[in-house]
Amino acid sequence: MNERIKRPDTKNALSIVNAAERELNYTLKLPVNEESAFNVIRNIYECFRMLGDARLVSKGINSQDHIEQIKELETIQVKTDRPIKLINALRRIRHNINYYGYIPSKAEAEDAISIAKACFSPILESIREEMK
């Protein structure tokens, strides 16, 4: 784990949450095709990662590791239509896109959208509620 304890920063965490929400709303408006699939998947993953980061920041933990940010989301006790653990699959696809030149399919992008629609809002609202 690559983290450093610091003072909890709810204001910064809320800013990150709001940015994640804006970015997801934008990404969900993009046309989904073979050419846009990599951007759609990377953006959706990044929005989830930002939520994990925001939760850590609100607890006073500064982590630079994506795995820890995604694991943080997996600890949230919230009902979603699809398992939160699927976000880690998005992390792996995004890693392959960024570092190995993987070209995702339109179907993979549509699955990422399905995960976002099933999980993002409940996680977002849970994190916002924690910050109140």
Residue pairs with C-beta under 8 A, 6 or more apart in sequence:
1 63
1 65
1 68
2 63
2 64
2 65
2 68
3 56
3 61
3 62
3 63
3 64
3 65
3 68
4 61
4 62
4 63
5 60
5 61
5 62
6 60
6 61
6 62
7 60
8 57
8 58
8 59
8 60
9 57
9 58
9 60
10 58
10 131
12 57
13 54
13 55
13 57
13 58
13 127
13 131
14 54
14 128
14 131
16 50
16 51
16 53
16 54
16 57
17 50
17 51
17 54
17 124
17 127
17 128
17 131
19 50
20 46
20 47
20 48
20 50
20 51
20 54
20 124
21 47
21 124
23 43
23 46
23 47
23 50
24 43
24 44
24 47
24 116
24 120
26 43
27 39
27 40
27 43
27 44
27 47
27 116
28 113
28 116
28 117
30 36
30 39
30 40
30 43
32 40
32 106
32 109
32 110
32 113
33 106
34 105
34 106
36 109
37 103
37 104
37 105
37 106
37 108
37 109
38 97
38 103
38 104
40 109
40 112
40 113
41 90
41 93
41 94
41 97
41 104
41 108
41 109
41 112
42 94
42 97
42 98
44 90
44 112
44 113
44 115
44 116
45 87
45 90
45 91
45 93
45 94
45 112
46 94
47 116
47 120
48 70
48 73
48 87
48 90
48 116
48 119
48 120
48 123
49 66
49 69
49 70
49 91
51 73
51 120
51 123
51 124
51 127
52 68
52 69
52 70
52 71
52 72
52 73
53 63
53 69
54 127
55 72
55 73
55 76
55 127
55 130
56 62
56 63
56 68
56 69
56 72
58 127
58 130
58 131
63 69
66 91
67 91
70 87
70 88
70 91
73 84
73 87
73 123
74 84
74 85
74 87
74 88
76 84
76 123
76 126
76 127
77 126
78 84
78 122
78 123
78 125
78 126
79 122
80 118
80 119
80 122
80 123
81 117
81 118
81 119
82 114
82 115
82 118
82 119
84 119
84 123
86 115
86 119
87 115
87 119
90 112
90 115
93 102
93 104
93 108
93 112
96 102
97 103
97 104
